[in-house]
Amino acid sequence: MSHKIRLGPIAIFLTVIAAVLATLAMLTVATSRADATLAERFAIVTSLRYELETDGNRFLQQIDSSLRTDGLLELPEGAEQLDNGNVHYNVEKEGYALDVEVAVLPDGSDAGNYEVVDWKISKIWKGADPFENLWPGF
């Protein structure tokens, strides 16, 4: 008894499997490249945020040393005194900004101390205003 093996269905089955494996391999490569690009972007943004945090802490050190040496507040470079008496500091780097606001405590309460009122890192938006074409109403 001789059995004939038909190669047609097996060849079609192997061709389909090879096509599926090739497609999955291409998707894997594309996904890994996208993950690598996203990781690089995240690393850049994270290092920028750390640089801004360092600048903010350097500002606080200058405020602290100014208050501890003679008790008088000397504004560091880039800082401004607000109308309410607080000190505002802003630094921008590569599309991101750090805003720090410090309230110097009065002499009666822990002279030479300060309180951080606001500490915010944000992305600087330079695009068109999305609401400029919005219906203004009556």
HELIX and SHEET records of a PDB file:
HELIX    1   1 LEU A    7  ASP A   70  1                                  64    
SHEET    1   A 4 ALA A  79  GLN A  81  0                                        
SHEET    2   A 4 VAL A  87  LYS A  93 -1                                        
SHEET    3   A 4 TYR A  96  VAL A 104 -1                                        
SHEET    4   A 4 TYR A 114  LYS A 123 -1                                        
END                                                                             
